[in-house]
Structures are given as structure tokens and as C-alpha cells.
Amino acid sequence: MNDKPVTLSSLRAMKARGEKIVCLTAYDAGFARVLEDAGVEVLLVGDSLGNVVQGHGTTLPVTLDDMVYHTACVARGSRRALVMSDLPFASDATPLRALDSAARLMAEGGAHMVKIEGGRVMAEAVRTLSDRGLPVCGHLGLLPQSVHKTGYRVQGRDADGAARLLADARELEEAGADMLLLECVPAELAAQVSGNARVPVIGIGAGASCDGQVLVLYDVLGITPGKRPSFAADFLSGTTGGVAAAATAYVRAVKEGAFPAAEHIPA
């Protein structure tokens, strides 16, 4: 395995040469080390920890202190992966608040990049962070922090929704976003965004044309509380070697284009 640290430059180079980027969520040092050794390039400290670690029904109760703590745990377990951390609910309510929150995730937590949910309404916050040298990933499509308004459903199905998402992607990139994440959008729309964007585009439930894929670790291990999302797959079942083997199988499937398959694309 290449021991060189994963950077924004190396991720852009992977996009340029068509090599798939592999991302998984991580919430502690032990899993961070295992996933990194399996070849995962981006460790996302997701506010999904509210669901899978804390037992909440949504991500909304997750606090900035929670995110700083778990990000620091992951950073201590990582040697080379790029560590990306979510800005939790309302911690980015204004551009200056987003800057303060992101600064904590990076200075105290050790994150290399922060992820921010929302389209053009977040462009000013993205610009504020980017202008001060803080790397940002914009999150579009299904927004878990807005679940009470939008619900858990595929976004951008109709022409108006697709046009808005394409415009949002352009505006976030122009504001300085270094990466985009698309959650639960039609595969054809995700392919358009990936093809038009200069920055890497990571998908979850967005088809196989994105520059990389991300899943929640608990889905990959088949231990998700409740029903596993249709866009996910259990890579632990049927393997020998435990968590490390499951992570390796996921990395291989993404790199080879075997995941996501047709059954993992939301209808």
C-alpha cells in the first residue's frame, strides 16, 4: 500500500486519471486504522454517528463537541487517509459560525476537510472557509439535516429539481468547494455533475459514474440499526477475515467498478 498521505491534490489526480476514490465513515481510532490499512483513501467522520453510535433517529442531536471528539479519535488512528468531518446541524448557521465550527474540527479534531450540507444558500459559508484556507466538501441531494422538510427520498428526479442541483453544484464549486458529495440523486444527474465538475465528486446512492463512493461503515458491516438503505451492501456477510476483509472487499469493489451495481441505485 502507498504510504504517502492522501491530499486534495492526490484526489484531484485520481479524478483526472479515472481512478475511483474510496471513502467510508469512521468514528474511532481502531476502525480508522483498519479501514486505512484496507486502502480507504477518505475517512468521513459523519454526523451519521447520531444514528449508528448514539442511537438517535436523526443526525440533528449531534453536537459540535461530539464531532470534535470523534474526529480527534479518528485522526489519532489515521496515518495517511484524508480525514473529513461533518459540520453538524446549525453549526454553520452563518458564515462566521461555520468558520468557528470548522476551525474547531481542524484545530482540535485534526480534520483535513469539513463537509457542509446545502446548496447555494451555503455558498457564502463555503467561500468564507475557502478564502481562509479551510478545505470544504459540499453535500447536495438528500440532506439528512433537513429530513423534517425534505424527507428521506431521492432528490432531483424532475427537470426543475435536476436544474437546481446542477446550479447548486456549480455555485459551490465557484465558491471554492474542493469536493462535492451527492446523496440519493438519479444516476444520470450524478453523471452530469461529475462530468462537469473540476473537483472530485463522491456518491452515495448516486450511481457508478461519480469519481468515488462512500458508505456508512455500519452498512458495510451489516450491523445498521433497523433496515439497511437500498443503496448500501453488506460486505461482511460471506467473507472470512472479519472487518478487515469486509473493508478490503468494499475497496476492491469500488476500485473495480463492481459497486455500486444496478440494485444499489435507488429507484
KETIBA-122032 format. One record per residue: residue number from 1; residue in three letters; x, y, z of N, C-alpha, C in turn. Coordinates in steps of 0.001 Angstrom, whole numbers. Layout:
# residues N
NODE   num   residu        nX        nY        nZ       caX       caY       caZ        cX        cY        cZ
NODE   NUM      ALA         X         Y         Z         X         Y         Z         X         Y         Z
...
# end
This chain:
# residues 267
NODE   num   residu        nX        nY        nZ       caX       caY       caZ        cX        cY        cZ
NODE     1      MET       832     -1188         0         0         0         0       875      1249         0
NODE     2      ASN       512      2251      -753      1225      3506      -799      1126      4197       557
NODE     3      ASP      2278      4580      1134      2284      5206      2449      2221      6726      2382
NODE     4      LYS      2196      7288      1176      2120      8737      1061       750      9224      1531
NODE     5      PRO       704     10349      2255      -584     10862      2719     -1503     11212      1557
NODE     6      VAL     -2792     10959      1739     -3796     11346       751     -4086     12831       935
NODE     7      THR     -4008     13570      -142     -4229     15013      -111     -5269     15398     -1148
NODE     8      LEU     -5694     16666     -1109     -6608     17153     -2134     -5991     17027     -3518
NODE     9      SER     -4693     17280     -3607     -4012     17172     -4906     -4043     15741     -5420
NODE    10      SER     -3813     14772     -4538     -3823     13380     -4992     -5226     12927     -5363
NODE    11      LEU     -6247     13448     -4672     -7624     13106     -5042     -7989     13708     -6395
NODE    12      ARG     -7545     14932     -6652     -7792     15534     -7973     -7081     14742     -9065
NODE    13      ALA     -5879     14263     -8761     -5140     13462     -9741     -5858     12144    -10019
NODE    14      MET     -6458     11558     -8982     -7225     10322     -9179     -8415     10577    -10086
NODE    15      LYS     -9105     11691     -9882    -10227     12036    -10761     -9741     12172    -12202
NODE    16      ALA     -8619     12848    -12383     -8109     13108    -13729     -7780     11818    -14477
NODE    17      ARG     -7267     10835    -13762     -6898      9585    -14448     -7986      8525    -14374
NODE    18      GLY     -9133      8871    -13789    -10268      7960    -13768    -10187      6865    -12726
NODE    19      GLU     -9359      7043    -11708     -9262      6065    -10629    -10289      6381     -9552
NODE    20      LYS    -11080      5399     -9173    -12139      5622     -8200    -11572      5907     -6800
NODE    21      ILE    -12197      6862     -6132    -11836      7241     -4769    -12720      6464     -3797
NODE    22      VAL    -12115      5885     -2768    -12862      5073     -1805    -12961      5814      -480
NODE    23      CYS    -14186      5959       -10    -14466      6658      1243    -15377      5791      2104
NODE    24      LEU    -15143      5798      3411    -16028      5156      4378    -16124      6037      5615
NODE    25      THR    -17229      5916      6330    -17316      6631      7592    -16482      5908      8645
NODE    26      ALA    -15984      6679      9595    -15255      6136     10743    -15537      7039     11931
NODE    27      TYR    -15542      6444     13112    -15910      7206     14307    -14916      7031     15450
NODE    28      ASP    -13895      6171     15245    -12917      5971     16314    -11577      5551     15728
NODE    29      ALA    -10567      5481     16607     -9197      5229     16158     -9018      3812     15631
NODE    30      GLY     -9625      2823     16297     -9430      1439     15888     -9935      1161     14491
NODE    31      PHE    -11163      1579     14205    -11704      1376     12867    -10954      2222     11839
NODE    32      ALA    -10522      3414     12220     -9770      4253     11287     -8538      3520     10780
NODE    33      ARG     -7820      2874     11685     -6602      2152     11294     -6922       968     10384
NODE    34      VAL     -7956       206     10725     -8322      -952      9918     -8745      -531      8512
NODE    35      LEU     -9581       501      8423    -10077       944      7119     -8950      1506      6262
NODE    36      GLU     -8069      2260      6900     -6938      2814      6166     -6030      1712      5633
NODE    37      ASP     -5765       690      6466     -4926      -421      6029     -5570     -1190      4871
NODE    38      ALA     -6897     -1147      4797     -7610     -1819      3705     -7547     -1035      2400
NODE    39      GLY     -7103       227      2473     -6972      1038      1262     -7980      2156      1114
NODE    40      VAL     -8745      2437      2166     -9702      3541      2107     -8924      4862      2101
NODE    41      GLU     -9244      5722      1136     -8487      6973       987     -9060      8137      1793
NODE    42      VAL    -10366      8148      1991    -11014      9239      2726    -11836      8650      3860
NODE    43      LEU    -11544      9086      5079    -12311      8696      6258    -13251      9837      6600
NODE    44      LEU    -14542      9586      6495    -15556     10599      6796    -16072     10396      8221
NODE    45      VAL    -15793     11355      9073    -16381     11350     10409    -17760     11986     10252
NODE    46      GLY    -18749     11144     10016    -20074     11629      9670    -20930     11886     10891
NODE    47      ASP    -21826     12869     10747    -22793     13053     11831    -23798     11911     11848
NODE    48      SER    -23643     10967     10926    -24376      9703     10996    -24089      8969     12294
NODE    49      LEU    -23057      9384     13017    -22790      8790     14325    -23985      8977     15251
NODE    50      GLY    -24796     10006     14992    -26007     10196     15780    -26935      9006     15676
NODE    51      ASN    -27006      8404     14484    -27847      7231     14267    -27183      5951     14752
NODE    52      VAL    -25955      5698     14269    -25368      4377     14450    -24574      4223     15739
NODE    53      VAL    -24085      5317     16314    -23327      5247     17563    -24183      5671     18756
NODE    54      GLN    -24884      6802     18612    -25636      7354     19735    -27064      6827     19840
NODE    55      GLY    -27582      6245     18764    -28912      5669     18808    -30053      6629     18580
NODE    56      HIS    -29785      7795     18027    -30839      8760     17718    -31548      8372     16416
NODE    57      GLY    -32731      8945     16211    -33475      8690     14990    -33031      9531     13821
NODE    58      THR    -32328     10640     14084    -31815     11524     13038    -30413     11984     13436
NODE    59      THR    -29795     12772     12566    -28482     13343     12878    -28581     14647     13661
NODE    60      LEU    -29780     15166     13833    -29943     16505     14393    -29406     16673     15809
NODE    61      PRO    -29487     15671     16702    -28978     15895     18060    -27456     15954     18184
NODE    62      VAL    -26731     15600     17136    -25270     15574     17212    -24729     16984     17400
NODE    63      THR    -23849     17161     18364    -23309     18473     18679    -21920     18660     18074
NODE    64      LEU    -21464     19886     18071    -20112     20164     17602    -19085     19499     18517
NODE    65      ASP    -19340     19487     19824    -18436     18798     20744    -18338     17312     20397
NODE    66      ASP    -19480     16699     20067    -19468     15296     19641    -18561     15111     18433
NODE    67      MET    -18707     15985     17455    -17941     15854     16218    -16456     16086     16452
NODE    68      VAL    -16117     17041     17301    -14708     17277     17613    -14108     16041     18274
NODE    69      TYR    -14834     15466     19223    -14347     14276     19940    -14100     13116     18982
NODE    70      HIS    -15095     12773     18177    -14955     11616     17292    -13932     11885     16185
NODE    71      THR    -13857     13110     15709    -12851     13441     14704    -11453     13262     15259
NODE    72      ALA    -11237     13698     16492     -9926     13534     17125     -9577     12059     17288
NODE    73      CYS    -10571     11239     17630    -10331      9794     17742     -9879      9217     16410
NODE    74      VAL    -10584      9563     15346    -10233      9055     14015     -8861      9558     13584
NODE    75      ALA     -8590     10834     13813     -7306     11405     13403     -6142     10725     14107
NODE    76      ARG     -6337     10346     15364     -5260      9670     16091     -5004      8262     15547
NODE    77      GLY     -6023      7647     14965     -5856      6313     14405     -5399      6293     12964
NODE    78      SER     -5374      7450     12321     -5057      7536     10892     -3619      7982     10673
NODE    79      ARG     -2984      7392      9665     -1619      7771      9314     -1530      8436      7946
NODE    80      ARG     -2456      8100      7041     -2309      8610      5667     -3612      9039      5023
NODE    81      ALA     -4756      8562      5487     -6025      8913      4848     -6342     10383      5066
NODE    82      LEU     -7147     10926      4170     -7674     12273      4353     -8884     12173      5277
NODE    83      VAL     -8860     12909      6380     -9937     12868      7366    -10882     14049      7112
NODE    84      MET    -12127     13728      6805    -13160     14730      6544    -14221     14642      7633
NODE    85      SER    -14641     15787      8139    -15585     15801      9260    -16802     16658      8933
NODE    86      ASP    -17965     16180      9348    -19213     16911      9114    -19358     18105     10049
NODE    87      LEU    -19828     19208      9488    -20322     20305     10313    -21735     19918     10743
NODE    88      PRO    -21970     19731     12046    -23280     19240     12474    -24364     20303     12384
NODE    89      PHE    -25583     19876     12629    -26783     20707     12490    -26616     22069     13177
NODE    90      ALA    -26853     23129     12411    -26871     24524     12868    -25504     25067     13267
NODE    91      SER    -24446     24267     13156    -23116     24797     13469    -22584     25665     12344
NODE    92      ASP    -23308     25699     11207    -22932     26503     10046    -24041     27505      9707
NODE    93      ALA    -24785     27931     10738    -25959     28786     10509    -25595     30123      9880
NODE    94      THR    -24408     30617     10125    -23898     31820      9476    -22489     31526      8994
NODE    95      PRO    -21982     32287      8036    -20621     32029      7572    -19582     32102      8684
NODE    96      LEU    -19698     33062      9582    -18714     33171     10658    -18853     32036     11660
NODE    97      ARG    -20083     31597     11912    -20255     30445     12789    -19684     29199     12142
NODE    98      ALA    -19880     29064     10832    -19293     27932     10116    -17776     27962     10221
NODE    99      LEU    -17184     29147     10122    -15733     29283     10231    -15262     28864     11618
NODE   100      ASP    -15941     29326     12649    -15565     28955     14017    -15695     27441     14230
NODE   101      SER    -16790     26866     13717    -17013     25425     13885    -15965     24619     13130
NODE   102      ALA    -15701     25021     11893    -14707     24308     11090    -13319     24419     11711
NODE   103      ALA    -13009     25576     12264    -11708     25764     12909    -11538     24799     14071
NODE   104      ARG    -12596     24556     14837    -12515     23603     15941    -12298     22179     15423
NODE   105      LEU    -13034     21810     14374    -12890     20462     13829    -11475     20221     13312
NODE   106      MET    -10836     21266     12809     -9498     21107     12267     -8421     21277     13338
NODE   107      ALA     -8543     22306     14172     -7509     22570     15173     -7562     21587     16336
NODE   108      GLU     -8764     21315     16850     -8909     20394     17980     -9096     18950     17522
NODE   109      GLY     -9827     18771     16429    -10143     17421     15974     -9129     16812     15022
NODE   110      GLY     -8359     17642     14350     -7375     17123     13408     -7917     16810     12028
NODE   111      ALA     -9119     17317     11698     -9673     17091     10359     -8839     17805      9308
NODE   112      HIS     -8838     17230      8110     -8177     17875      6966     -9169     18642      6105
NODE   113      MET    -10452     18351      6260    -11501     18937      5438    -12805     18853      6216
NODE   114      VAL    -13706     19815      5974    -15036     19745      6579    -16077     19602      5474
NODE   115      LYS    -17198     18988      5840    -18309     18816      4894    -19495     19632      5376
NODE   116      ILE    -20138     20307      4444    -21234     21217      4769    -22439     20871      3899
NODE   117      GLU    -23608     20722      4513    -24822     20352      3785    -25524     21588      3227
NODE   118      GLY    -25997     21451      1973    -26813     22513      1384    -26224     23068       114
NODE   119      GLY    -27095     23665      -708    -26701     24206     -1996    -26278     25658     -1948
NODE   120      ARG    -26844     26456     -2851    -26378     27836     -2999    -26528     28657     -1735
NODE   121      VAL    -27461     28276      -846    -27635     29008       400    -26376     28924      1266
NODE   122      MET    -25552     27889      1015    -24323     27734      1784    -23099     28261      1039
NODE   123      ALA    -23290     28868      -110    -22144     29313      -916    -21304     30356      -177
NODE   124      GLU    -21950     31257       528    -21188     32281      1249    -20338     31649      2347
NODE   125      ALA    -20906     30656      3036    -20140     29967      4076    -18963     29223      3458
NODE   126      VAL    -19190     28551      2327    -18106     27843      1644    -17013     28826      1246
NODE   127      ARG    -17414     29973       714    -16433     30979       298    -15645     31507      1493
NODE   128      THR    -16326     31727      2604    -15653     32228      3809    -14587     31244      4273
NODE   129      LEU    -14921     29970      4297    -13948     28955      4715    -12822     28833      3697
NODE   130      SER    -13179     28755      2420    -12182     28563      1378    -11191     29727      1319
NODE   131      ASP    -11699     30949      1448    -10831     32120      1396     -9806     32131      2524
NODE   132      ARG    -10120     31428      3607     -9211     31366      4756     -8407     30071      4785
NODE   133      GLY     -8461     29335      3685     -7610     28166      3540     -8139     26886      4147
NODE   134      LEU     -9434     26826      4448    -10030     25622      5012    -10696     24820      3895
NODE   135      PRO    -10265     23604      3636    -10867     22788      2587    -12309     22415      2925
NODE   136      VAL    -13175     22432      1899    -14604     22198      2106    -15139     21206      1079
NODE   137      CYS    -15985     20303      1545    -16767     19423       676    -18223     19852       770
NODE   138      GLY    -18844     20131      -364    -20262     20472      -390    -21114     19227      -536
NODE   139      HIS    -22196     19149       243    -23080     17976       263    -24418     18364      -352
NODE   140      LEU    -24774     17699     -1451    -26003     18001     -2188    -26861     16749     -2335
NODE   141      GLY    -28128     16967     -2704    -29066     15869     -2872    -29877     15695     -1611
NODE   142      LEU    -29973     14457     -1116    -30653     14202       145    -29797     14774      1270
NODE   143      LEU    -30413     15637      2094    -29698     16292      3179    -30262     15806      4510
NODE   144      PRO    -29569     14913      5209    -30109     14367      6458    -30451     15416      7498
NODE   145      GLN    -29740     16553      7496    -30033     17597      8480    -31337     18336      8153
NODE   146      SER    -31862     18131      6957    -33123     18761      6547    -34247     17749      6409
NODE   147      VAL    -34108     16612      7083    -35029     15499      6886    -36473     15861      7212
NODE   148      HIS    -36682     16752      8184    -38054     17092      8552    -38738     17953      7490
NODE   149      LYS    -37953     18510      6585    -38522     19305      5486    -38608     18506      4196
NODE   150      THR    -37573     17721      3907    -37494     17035      2613    -37799     15546      2691
NODE   151      GLY    -37661     14950      3875    -37838     13509      3991    -36651     12757      3434
NODE   152      TYR    -36675     11433      3601    -35618     10570      3056    -36058     10073      1692
NODE   153      ARG    -35811     10841       671    -36188     10413      -677    -35201     10969     -1701
NODE   154      VAL    -35180     10334     -2848    -34277     10749     -3922    -34590     12175     -4340
NODE   155      GLN    -33538     12954     -4533    -33668     14356     -4917    -33264     14552     -6383
NODE   156      GLY    -33878     15533     -7042    -33513     15860     -8417    -34144     14973     -9460
NODE   157      ARG    -35298     14378     -9136    -35952     13486    -10113    -36530     14250    -11303
NODE   158      ASP    -37177     15419    -11010    -37820     16150    -12099    -36863     17180    -12686
NODE   159      ALA    -37284     17801    -13786    -36403     18720    -14509    -36008     19910    -13654
NODE   160      ASP    -36959     20462    -12899    -36650     21622    -12063    -35669     21247    -10960
NODE   161      GLY    -35909     20109    -10319    -35011     19675     -9259    -33612     19394     -9774
NODE   162      ALA    -33519     18782    -10946    -32210     18499    -11533    -31481     19785    -11882
NODE   163      ALA    -32210     20753    -12430    -31582     22030    -12784    -31067     22749    -11545
NODE   164      ARG    -31839     22688    -10456    -31404     23335     -9212    -30140     22681     -8677
NODE   165      LEU    -30111     21342     -8729    -28935     20656     -8198    -27694     20952     -9037
NODE   166      LEU    -27842     20980    -10348    -26709     21318    -11211    -26210     22729    -10941
NODE   167      ALA    -27158     23660    -10761    -26779     25039    -10454    -26108     25139     -9093
NODE   168      ASP    -26631     24390     -8115    -26022     24389     -6784    -24588     23879     -6840
NODE   169      ALA    -24368     22804     -7602    -23023     22249     -7718    -22060     23265     -8316
NODE   170      ARG    -22504     23945     -9368    -21646     24963     -9992    -21331     26086     -9007
NODE   171      GLU    -22359     26535     -8267    -22163     27663     -7367    -21240     27292     -6209
NODE   172      LEU    -21380     26095     -5679    -20493     25687     -4586    -19053     25566     -5071
NODE   173      GLU    -18874     25021     -6270    -17518     24917     -6801    -16923     26298     -7044
NODE   174      GLU    -17711     27205     -7587    -17237     28569     -7810    -16910     29270     -6492
NODE   175      ALA    -17615     28901     -5426    -17364     29497     -4109    -16105     28934     -3462
NODE   176      GLY    -15562     27851     -4025    -14311     27315     -3515    -14375     25906     -2970
NODE   177      ALA    -15507     25203     -3130    -15591     23815     -2661    -14526     22971     -3349
NODE   178      ASP    -13832     22157     -2574    -12757     21313     -3086    -13240     19920     -3452
NODE   179      MET    -14470     19597     -3045    -15051     18290     -3316    -16557     18430     -3193
NODE   180      LEU    -17298     17545     -3856    -18746     17504     -3728    -19157     16087     -3364
NODE   181      LEU    -20207     15984     -2562    -20797     14689     -2229    -22263     14718     -2626
NODE   182      LEU    -22681     13725     -3398    -24063     13616     -3861    -24726     12435     -3188
NODE   183      GLU    -25829     12688     -2491    -26544     11617     -1805    -27932     11443     -2396
NODE   184      CYS    -28219     10221     -2830    -29542      9846     -3334    -30044     10794     -4414
NODE   185      VAL    -29337     10809     -5534    -29787     11534     -6719    -29764     10555     -7891
NODE   186      PRO    -30562     10778     -8928    -30559      9864    -10079    -29161      9714    -10678
NODE   187      ALA    -28851      8509    -11112    -27516      8225    -11621    -27149      9126    -12800
NODE   188      GLU    -28123      9405    -13673    -27843     10251    -14842    -27477     11673    -14414
NODE   189      LEU    -28159     12181    -13396    -27861     13517    -12892    -26489     13543    -12226
NODE   190      ALA    -26193     12514    -11441    -24884     12437    -10799    -23766     12392    -11836
NODE   191      ALA    -24008     11689    -12944    -23006     11622    -14009    -22764     13001    -14614
NODE   192      GLN    -23838     13796    -14766    -23685     15162    -15270    -22843     16013    -14334
NODE   193      VAL    -23159     15933    -13049    -22406     16721    -12073    -20939     16316    -12090
NODE   194      SER    -20665     15025    -12070    -19288     14534    -12059    -18542     14941    -13319
NODE   195      GLY    -19237     14875    -14458    -18596     15226    -15715    -18300     16704    -15846
NODE   196      ASN    -19134     17536    -15237    -18950     18986    -15350    -18007     19553    -14298
NODE   197      ALA    -17901     18886    -13148    -17129     19432    -12039    -15632     19241    -12254
NODE   198      ARG    -14871     20232    -11835    -13407     20113    -11858    -12899     19408    -10598
NODE   199      VAL    -13721     19392     -9565    -13323     18774     -8301    -13885     17364     -8214
NODE   200      PRO    -13303     16511     -7367    -13835     15156     -7218    -15269     15155     -6690
NODE   201      VAL    -16070     14228     -7190    -17465     14074     -6772    -17640     12669     -6205
NODE   202      ILE    -18064     12600     -4949    -18262     11331     -4258    -19754     11054     -4189
NODE   203      GLY    -20145      9816     -4456    -21560      9469     -4466    -21936      8490     -3371
NODE   204      ILE    -23179      8599     -2935    -23792      7599     -2072    -25244      7473     -2518
NODE   205      GLY    -25583      6342     -3099    -26900      6211     -3707    -27053      7107     -4919
NODE   206      ALA    -25969      7283     -5667    -25972      8196     -6815    -25377      7559     -8059
NODE   207      GLY    -25362      6245     -8114    -24875      5575     -9303    -23369      5408     -9339
NODE   208      ALA    -22887      4824    -10426    -21480      4435    -10535    -20606      5444    -11254
NODE   209      SER    -21182      6550    -11747    -20405      7488    -12552    -19685      8549    -11737
NODE   210      CYS    -19913      8584    -10427    -19196      9542     -9597    -17715      9162     -9533
NODE   211      ASP    -16902     10104     -9108    -15459      9864     -9040    -15084      8937     -7891
NODE   212      GLY    -15993      8766     -6935    -15745      7873     -5817    -17041      7511     -5139
NODE   213      GLN    -16945      6648     -4140    -18117      6180     -3421    -17867      6267     -1920
NODE   214      VAL    -18960      6500     -1168    -18900      6470       284    -20095      5676       798
NODE   215      LEU    -19887      4965      1892    -20965      4301      2603    -20742      4487      4099
NODE   216      VAL    -21815      4305      4852    -21696      4265      6306    -21094      2911      6683
NODE   217      LEU    -20065      2932      7510    -19359      1720      7885    -20299       641      8401
NODE   218      TYR    -21283      1024      9201    -22181        41      9788    -23003      -680      8717
NODE   219      ASP    -23294         0      7614    -23977      -660      6493    -23070     -1703      5847
NODE   220      VAL    -21802     -1357      5663    -20836     -2259      5048    -20655     -3521      5893
NODE   221      LEU    -20785     -3359      7220    -20594     -4492      8126    -21904     -5212      8439
NODE   222      GLY    -23016     -4721      7896    -24293     -5386      8105    -24837     -5258      9510
NODE   223      ILE    -24451     -4200     10224    -24918     -4018     11604    -25693     -2717     11768
NODE   224      THR    -26241     -2211     10686    -27027      -991     10737    -28276     -1200     11595
NODE   225      PRO    -28532      -296     12543    -29794      -405     13289    -30982      -240     12343
NODE   226      GLY    -31930     -1153     12417    -33080     -1063     11528    -32753     -1567     10139
NODE   227      LYS    -33502     -1050      9158    -33368     -1506      7776    -32177      -846      7095
NODE   228      ARG    -31361     -1659      6403    -30222     -1121      5669    -30708      -378      4430
NODE   229      PRO    -30154       796      4121    -30566      1528      2914    -30385       688      1654
NODE   230      SER    -31261       901       679    -31214       108      -552    -29942       347     -1350
NODE   231      PHE    -29293      1496     -1155    -28087      1807     -1923    -26821      1212     -1301
NODE   232      ALA    -26954       559      -144    -25804         3       555    -25713     -1496       331
NODE   233      ALA    -24610     -2076       797    -24406     -3515       682    -23632     -4012      1885
NODE   234      ASP    -23920     -5235      2298    -23235     -5891      3404    -22026     -6630      2832
NODE   235      PHE    -20819     -6108      3115    -19592     -6726      2604    -18974     -7703      3601
NODE   236      LEU    -19541     -7769      4804    -19024     -8704      5801    -19602    -10095      5618
NODE   237      SER    -20888    -10157      5253    -21552    -11442      5086    -20880    -12247      3974
NODE   238      GLY    -20572    -13457      4290    -19992    -14323      3276    -18492    -14217      3126
NODE   239      THR    -17850    -13341      3921    -16394    -13216      3842    -15759    -13868      5068
NODE   240      THR    -14504    -14223      4951    -13723    -14668      6099    -12642    -13630      6341
NODE   241      GLY    -12304    -13427      7597    -11297    -12416      7894    -11866    -11214      8591
NODE   242      GLY    -13177    -11219      8851    -13789    -10186      9672    -13836     -8809      9033
NODE   243      VAL    -13722     -7788      9886    -13887     -6400      9455    -12859     -6026      8401
NODE   244      ALA    -11615     -6426      8597    -10568     -6074      7633    -10884     -6644      6250
NODE   245      ALA    -11375     -7879      6199    -11713     -8485      4919    -12895     -7791      4263
NODE   246      ALA    -13879     -7398      5081    -15040     -6690      4541    -14624     -5345      3957
NODE   247      ALA    -13767     -4621      4672    -13298     -3327      4175    -12500     -3491      2887
NODE   248      THR    -11660     -4516      2844    -10876     -4785      1636    -11781     -5131       462
NODE   249      ALA    -12829     -5915       724    -13773     -6277      -335    -14495     -5040      -861
NODE   250      TYR    -14862     -4125        39    -15507     -2884      -386    -14569     -2042     -1240
NODE   251      VAL    -13341     -1893      -787    -12361     -1113     -1558    -12201     -1704     -2953
NODE   252      ARG    -12052     -3017     -3022    -11860     -3673     -4322    -13076     -3474     -5224
NODE   253      ALA    -14267     -3612     -4648    -15490     -3471     -5448    -15630     -2076     -6019
NODE   254      VAL    -15284     -1054     -5225    -15360       321     -5723    -14305       550     -6795
NODE   255      LYS    -13080       124     -6532    -11985       343     -7481    -12242      -336     -8818
NODE   256      GLU    -12845     -1526     -8762    -13076     -2291     -9989    -14394     -1944    -10673
NODE   257      GLY    -15207     -1084    -10036    -16480      -702    -10630    -17598     -1691    -10391
NODE   258      ALA    -17375     -2674     -9517    -18422     -3651     -9215    -19469     -3097     -8258
NODE   259      PHE    -19090     -2073     -7495    -20032     -1396     -6602    -19964       101     -6882
NODE   260      PRO    -21133       752     -7007    -22480       192     -6868    -22954      -505     -8139
NODE   261      ALA    -23705     -1582     -7942    -24337     -2281     -9053    -25748     -1735     -9242
NODE   262      ALA    -26448     -2243    -10218    -27788     -1718    -10550    -28727     -1787     -9365
NODE   263      GLU    -28611     -2835     -8550    -29534     -2976     -7414    -29253     -1977     -6291
NODE   264      HIS    -28137     -1264     -6362    -27787      -291     -5339    -28151      1136     -5747
NODE   265      ILE    -28795      1283     -6875    -29189      2609     -7345    -30671      2801     -7004
NODE   266      PRO    -30999      3795     -6173    -32408      3983     -5769    -33323      4151     -6967
NODE   267      ALA    -34496      3528     -6887    -35462      3618     -7981    -36097      4997     -8015
# end
